[in-house]
């Protein structure tokens, strides 16, 4: 099976997480990149959405994914929170479609079930699982970037025969994965781009293609 590149996106207004993964043969994955799009709360809502759109188009152009996977809005206790997140998600879906990309959506429970076999796994366990599946020596930070990678991995697994049987998926055991506590460091990339340096990308001290 030829590799397929997937861009995972965790929607938000202040912070949008993104993660890029290549699906390889079997249940193997290659980490390509991850990071966040940040917008200032001091900007009008329309300007923040425009920034997200422009940055997402930049990411699509840079990484050229085959498909885009986005976290579905499933449940929010605060109605004031769900509205801006829904707006950001709409912009993400529109920009992806305009650029010619197919988009799919997964709820947080679907992502957790796909990665761990347990739909109520906590965030720490998911982050460690993501690092293990991508053969990373560090847990990806911030959380939004790790969440986006989880979404990308979920879709990568779904591609293979509507999710292979769990015995073929190399699903990690329920025990907490042993991952070093070091966190990745963030740097600003694409200086001078349309969104005023709002893309923050993760850099790791090893070869992700190893």
N, C-alpha and C positions, 0 to 999 in steps of 0.2 A: 504493500500500500504506500503510495507516494505521500510525502509529508503534506499536511494541511495546516495553514497558519490561521489562528483564531485570535481575535481581539475581544477580550472580556471587558465589560464596562459596568461599574457600580455607580448609578446615577446619584446626583445631589446638586445643590445649588452652590454652596460654599466650597464643596470638594467633590470632584468626580474622580473615582479610581479607575485606572486602566491597567490591563495586563496582557501581554502578548506571549502566546505559547505556540510552538510547532508540535502537531500531533505526528508521532513517528509510528513505526511498526508496533503491533501488539498494544500493550498498555504502557507505552513509553512516550515521554514528553520532553521537549527541549525549551528551557526558559530563554526568552528573547529580551524582554524588557518589561518594566512596570513603573508606575508612578502615579501622580495625581495632577488634576487640573484645579487650580485654586482661583476663586474669585473673591473680591473684597465686598464685605457687607455694606461698605459705604457707597457702592455703585447702585444705580437704579436696577430694578429687576430685569428690565429689557436689555441693559448693557451686560449684565452677568450672563444672561442666556446667549447673547450674541458672542460673548467671549468663549463660552463652552462650545458653541457650534464651530467657531473658527479653529479652535484648538483641536477638536475632534477631527475635523477635516485635515488638519496638519498631520495628526497621528495616522490617519488612514493613508495619506499620501506617503508618509515615511515608511510604514511597516507593511503596507500592501497585504492585508489579511485576506483570506478566502471568504471568511464569514465573520459576523459580529454577534456576540452573545451579550445580552443585557439582563440585569437583575429585574425581575418583575416586581411591581409594587403590590405587596400582598396584604399588609396590615400595619396601620399606624394608629396609635392611641390619640395622637394630637392632630386634629384636622388642619391646624396652621402649618404643620410640618409636611403633610402629604401633598398639599397644593404646590409648593415650590419644587418638591422632588418630582412630582408628576410633570410639571412644566419642563424641568431639565431633561427628564426622560423623553418627552415629546420632541425636544430639540435634537437629542441624540439619535432617535429613530429617524427623524426627518433628514438630518445630515447624512446618516448612513445610507438611506434610500436614495437621496439625491446623488451621492457619490457612486451609486450602483451596487451597493452591498446588501446581501440578504441578512436579515436580523432575526434572531430567535430570543425567546425570553424564558427565564427559569426563576421560580420562587426560591427564597432562601432555604426552605425545607427540601426542595428538590436537589439543590446543590449539596446540602449536607448529606442527604441520603446517597447521592451518587459518589461522593468522595469517601465517606466513612461507613456507609451502611446504616447510619443512625440519623434520623431526621431532626433530632434535638441536640446534636453535638454542640458543645460550646465553642466560642470564638477561638480560644487558645488552642483547642484540639484541632480545629479546622486549619489554623495557621501553620501548626506543626505538620499536619498532613500535606498541605500544599508544598512546604519546603521538602518533605521527604519524596513526594511524587516527582518533583522537579530536580531532585538530586542536589539541592542547595545546602550549603553548610550553615546558612543563616536564615532566620525567619524574616520574611519580607515585611517591612514597615514603610509607610503607615498602614493602618488597618484597611483603609479603602483600597490600597493597591493590592494587598493580599486577597481581599474579597473579590476583586476583579479577576485575579489569577484563578481563584477557585471557580468562578463562573466560566472562564475559558476552558479549564480542565473538565468541568462538568459537560460542556458542549462537545469537547473532543471525545469524551467517552460515549456520549449519545450518538455520535456519528457512526460508531462501529456497531452496526446491526441493532439499532435502537437499544443500546446498552447491553453489552455482553453479560452472560451469566456471571454472578458474583465470583465463582470459582476461577474465572478467567480474567477478572479485573484486578487482581493483586490488591484487593481492598485491605488496608492495614488493620491490624488487630485493634480492639477497643482500648488497649493499654495506651497511655500517653506516649506518642512518638518521642524518641530521644533526639532533640534538636538543640544545638548550642544556643545560649541566650543572647548572643551578640545580635545587634540589629544593624540593618543596612544604613548607609549614610546617603542623604539626598543632596542632589546638586541641581541648579537651574540649568536647563538646556534650551536650545533654540532662542538665544538672545535676540531681541529686536523683532520677533515675530508678531503677528497681528494681535496677540493677546497680552502684551505687556509682560512677558516672561512669566506667564501664569502656569506653564507646564513644569512640573517638578518630576524628574525621572530618577529611578533608583540605579545606583552603581554598585557592583559587587566585586570583591577582590579575588575573583577566580574566573576561569573560562567557562561560561554557561553552556558551551557546546561540547564539553568534555564527555 
